[in-house]
Amino acid sequence: MTDSGYFIAFEGGDGAGKSTQVRHLVAALEEAGREAVVTRQPGGTTLGLALRDLVLHGQAVSPRAEALIFAADKAQHVQEVVLPALARGAVVVTDRYTDSSVAYQGAGRSLGAQEVADLQGWAVGGLTPHLTVLVDVDPAEGRRRRGGTHDRMESEADAFHTAVREHFLAMAKGDPARYLVVDGTTPPQEIAEQVRQRLVHEGLL
Ligand code: TYD
């Protein structure tokens, strides 16, 4: 863990509206004169983009292979993007991080939350966000918002997405100091304000 920069992750189900919130937050950070580095997983690096294509659009990826590909993406991402930015004092905002794997591979694919958390922790050298914003949305609402586009995860049945959602909520409940849970059906401006307030409280804004 670095003590100069600040690391924020947005997590949540597919179609929750994370990306919109990332944009709002970056605007607020830049207005406050902070350097904000935005990234997303999978795919924040050249290797990550190739891995993203394999894991989301490839054929026949076994659950354990899937977990390892997501872990490899994060290992590269932390090394190449996150750590250098934190070291120079930037605020790094990532669209998804290790909790996505714990929820999707651990709970959704039933690989075991603790095993996947251990694998992810190893991949990122134990780097934990200072704050994780969970944008919570009901799977049916997420599916409605996503419309027609379906990658391998999005094509999963609602039961998969329900298991993912419940696991995200359980992680947040277990560590309220590190999570902010927002209702994804609230108007985006209001969610952005809740996130901003939390960061004011944390002394970042
Ligand atoms: P993406 O197109 O980035 O979707 P979103 O806009 O919802 O973030 O797709 C990423 C998909 O990969 C999403 O369904 C969640 C899944 N995922 C995992 O299963 N494990 C992981 O570790 C990560 C980072 C994402």
Boltz pocket constraint, residues with backbone or C-beta under 6 A from the ligand:
constraints:
  - pocket:
      binder: B
      contacts: [[A, 12], [A, 13], [A, 14], [A, 15], [A, 19], [A, 40], [A, 41], [A, 42], [A, 56], [A, 70], [A, 71], [A, 95], [A, 96], [A, 97], [A, 98], [A, 100], [A, 101], [A, 102], [A, 104], [A, 105], [A, 153], [A, 154]]
      max_distance: 6.0
